[in-house]
Amino acid sequence: MNERQLGRLAAAGLAELRFDAPMAEYCTLRAGGKVAALIEVANLEELRRVLALLAEEEIKFLIVGRGSNLLVVDSGYSGAIIRLKGEFNTIALQECNEIATIIKVGAGCALGKLVSWCSGQGLAGLEFLVGIPGSVGGAVRMNAGAWGQEIGARLEAIELIDRQGKLRQIPFSGLRLSYRTLDLAEGRIDNTIITAALFSLKTDREEDIRSRCAAYLERRKGKQPAGVASAGSFFKNPPDDFAGRLIEVAGLKGTSCGAAMISPVHGNFLVNTGGASATDILTLMEQVQAAVFAQFAIKLEPEVRIIQENDSP
Ligand SMILES: Cc1cc2nc3c(=O)[nH]c(=O)nc-3n(C[C@H](O)[C@H](O)[C@H](O)COP(=O)(O)OP(=O)(O)OC[C@H]3O[C@@H](n4cnc5c(N)ncnc54)[C@H](O)[C@@H]3O)c2cc1C
């Protein structure tokens, strides 16, 4: 970002603006470079104003959620990063009929808050998301899933805003969902920001919903490293196999590069044992890819979004 662009942002009266923001503070991997400007927006009007300013000044930008599936390279990102908060954290009942209950959830809402709200309302269908530390926007964009279920299957529609500030609702039929990604039937979703998601849920007894959540959490505890910085599964599972299994069979568990390590608990978790740089993590990623390819002729693709200088939303 040049001086004029920085000056325009500084003078725009934005409530939450941070220059040179270290993304390690905003990512669960606790690593990564700085972003020139981090802007937190609390409502649609503010988001529109920010988008107009960024367009006018030709400032590139990215949207992030709770940073649980991304890593910014150490050299940083010279554009702006937008995060949603305030009104984007709300959950509301939209419609109730004999088949389903539709709820509308802001894209900034934490999945944990959503699952717990649904339990309290006796609404079932999203329990499998318990323990995933993302936001609704990030989870929908990633088509997050666990235990054989995916968030996309529960969607009724999404709301998104484009770079020109135009807000639209896209029904489920207009979405193209696949393993860990979402696109639109009309084209790439990349130039848009998801502002809300509408879910179609069934009613159930609160105690049954809570006991399913507890069971999912218990399964997670046994299988995944706890209390250590990570982005969850680092690689996508290749067709008909598991990245964690391949990494384990290749004998890579416990391998480290600087302060980045392949978790001894789960081969697909690259963890930051304290003070790892993004370069440590990415070097380890490449070592894993090379070793797995050498042994199985399978190229592991990162599930984690790696943010580099030339990225746009
Ligand atoms: C301990 C741990 C366990 C995990 N377990 C699972 C699991 O079981 N299953 C699973 O699928 N994932 C899992 N993850 C990964 C991660 O939590 C999910 O992918 C999550 O949904 C990402 O949400 P986020 O808000 O953190 O997104 P971010 O990491 O902030 O962003 C991810 C991507 O989504 C985009 N994005 C974010 N918000 C928006 C928006 N509003 N509009 C458009 N694009 C947006 C970003 O640009 C980026 O490309 C785990 C992570 C951790 C740390």
The ligand as an SDF file (V2000), in Angstrom:
LIG
                    3D

 53 58  0  0  0  0  0  0  0  0999 V2000
   -7.9920  -27.4190   16.1720 C   0  0  0  0  0  0  0  0  0  0  0  0
   -8.6350  -27.2870   14.8130 C   0  0  0  0  0  0  0  0  0  0  0  0
   -9.5430  -28.2420   14.3920 C   0  0  0  0  0  0  0  0  0  0  0  0
  -10.1440  -28.1290   13.1280 C   0  0  0  0  0  0  0  0  0  0  0  0
  -11.0340  -29.0890   12.7380 N   0  0  0  0  0  0  0  0  0  0  0  0
  -11.6220  -28.9770   11.5270 C   0  0  0  0  0  0  0  0  0  0  0  0
  -12.5620  -29.9680   11.0930 C   0  0  0  0  0  0  0  0  0  0  0  0
  -12.8740  -30.9250   11.7920 O   0  0  0  0  0  0  0  0  0  0  0  0
  -13.1200  -29.8220    9.8680 N   0  0  0  0  0  0  0  0  0  0  0  0
  -12.8190  -28.7630    9.0490 C   0  0  0  0  0  0  0  0  0  0  0  0
  -13.3780  -28.6710    7.9420 O   0  0  0  0  0  0  0  0  0  0  0  0
  -11.9320  -27.8170    9.4350 N   0  0  0  0  0  0  0  0  0  0  0  0
  -11.3320  -27.8980   10.6400 C   0  0  0  0  0  0  0  0  0  0  0  0
  -10.4300  -26.9480   11.0280 N   0  0  0  0  0  0  0  0  0  0  0  0
  -10.0700  -25.8590   10.0890 C   0  0  0  0  0  0  0  0  0  0  0  0
  -10.9040  -24.5770   10.2480 C   0  0  0  0  0  0  0  0  0  0  0  0
  -11.3140  -24.4020   11.5860 O   0  0  0  0  0  0  0  0  0  0  0  0
  -12.1260  -24.5450    9.3350 C   0  0  0  0  0  0  0  0  0  0  0  0
  -11.7750  -24.6370    7.9730 O   0  0  0  0  0  0  0  0  0  0  0  0
  -12.9230  -23.2540    9.5600 C   0  0  0  0  0  0  0  0  0  0  0  0
  -14.1720  -23.4030    9.0100 O   0  0  0  0  0  0  0  0  0  0  0  0
  -12.2600  -22.0080    8.9850 C   0  0  0  0  0  0  0  0  0  0  0  0
  -12.9830  -20.8860    9.4530 O   0  0  0  0  0  0  0  0  0  0  0  0
  -12.2650  -19.4980    9.7650 P   0  0  0  0  0  0  0  0  0  0  0  0
  -13.3060  -18.5180   10.1130 O   0  0  0  0  0  0  0  0  0  0  0  0
  -11.1880  -19.6830   10.7590 O   0  0  0  0  0  0  0  0  0  0  0  0
  -11.6640  -19.1650    8.3370 O   0  0  0  0  0  0  0  0  0  0  0  0
  -10.2660  -18.4890    8.0140 P   0  0  0  0  0  0  0  0  0  0  0  0
   -9.1710  -19.4360    8.3750 O   0  0  0  0  0  0  0  0  0  0  0  0
  -10.2010  -17.1340    8.5860 O   0  0  0  0  0  0  0  0  0  0  0  0
  -10.3670  -18.3940    6.4280 O   0  0  0  0  0  0  0  0  0  0  0  0
  -10.3880  -19.5760    5.6490 C   0  0  0  0  0  0  0  0  0  0  0  0
  -10.7860  -19.2000    4.2170 C   0  0  0  0  0  0  0  0  0  0  0  0
  -12.1290  -18.7440    4.2130 O   0  0  0  0  0  0  0  0  0  0  0  0
  -12.2060  -17.4370    3.6420 C   0  0  0  0  0  0  0  0  0  0  0  0
  -13.2280  -16.6940    4.3710 N   0  0  0  0  0  0  0  0  0  0  0  0
  -13.3030  -16.4680    5.7030 C   0  0  0  0  0  0  0  0  0  0  0  0
  -14.4010  -15.7550    5.9960 N   0  0  0  0  0  0  0  0  0  0  0  0
  -15.0330  -15.5170    4.8190 C   0  0  0  0  0  0  0  0  0  0  0  0
  -16.2140  -14.8030    4.4490 C   0  0  0  0  0  0  0  0  0  0  0  0
  -16.9820  -14.1880    5.3470 N   0  0  0  0  0  0  0  0  0  0  0  0
  -16.5460  -14.7470    3.1300 N   0  0  0  0  0  0  0  0  0  0  0  0
  -15.7860  -15.3640    2.1900 C   0  0  0  0  0  0  0  0  0  0  0  0
  -14.6560  -16.0470    2.4710 N   0  0  0  0  0  0  0  0  0  0  0  0
  -14.2900  -16.1220    3.7770 C   0  0  0  0  0  0  0  0  0  0  0  0
  -10.8150  -16.8350    3.8200 C   0  0  0  0  0  0  0  0  0  0  0  0
  -10.5520  -15.8280    2.8470 O   0  0  0  0  0  0  0  0  0  0  0  0
   -9.9440  -18.0680    3.6330 C   0  0  0  0  0  0  0  0  0  0  0  0
   -9.7630  -18.3350    2.2590 O   0  0  0  0  0  0  0  0  0  0  0  0
   -9.8180  -27.0360   12.2880 C   0  0  0  0  0  0  0  0  0  0  0  0
   -8.9020  -26.0640   12.7300 C   0  0  0  0  0  0  0  0  0  0  0  0
   -8.3160  -26.1860   13.9740 C   0  0  0  0  0  0  0  0  0  0  0  0
   -7.3400  -25.1340   14.4170 C   0  0  0  0  0  0  0  0  0  0  0  0
  1  2  1  0
  2  3  1  0
  2 52  2  0
  3  4  2  0
  4  5  1  0
  4 50  1  0
  5  6  2  0
  6  7  1  0
  6 13  1  0
  7  8  2  0
  7  9  1  0
  9 10  1  0
 10 11  2  0
 10 12  1  0
 12 13  2  0
 13 14  1  0
 14 15  1  0
 14 50  1  0
 15 16  1  0
 16 17  1  0
 16 18  1  0
 18 19  1  0
 18 20  1  0
 20 21  1  0
 20 22  1  0
 22 23  1  0
 23 24  1  0
 24 25  2  0
 24 26  1  0
 24 27  1  0
 27 28  1  0
 28 29  2  0
 28 30  1  0
 28 31  1  0
 31 32  1  0
 32 33  1  0
 33 34  1  0
 33 48  1  0
 34 35  1  0
 35 36  1  0
 35 46  1  0
 36 37  1  0
 36 45  1  0
 37 38  2  0
 38 39  1  0
 39 40  1  0
 39 45  2  0
 40 41  1  0
 40 42  2  0
 42 43  1  0
 43 44  2  0
 44 45  1  0
 46 47  1  0
 46 48  1  0
 48 49  1  0
 50 51  2  0
 51 52  1  0
 52 53  1  0
M  END
$$$$
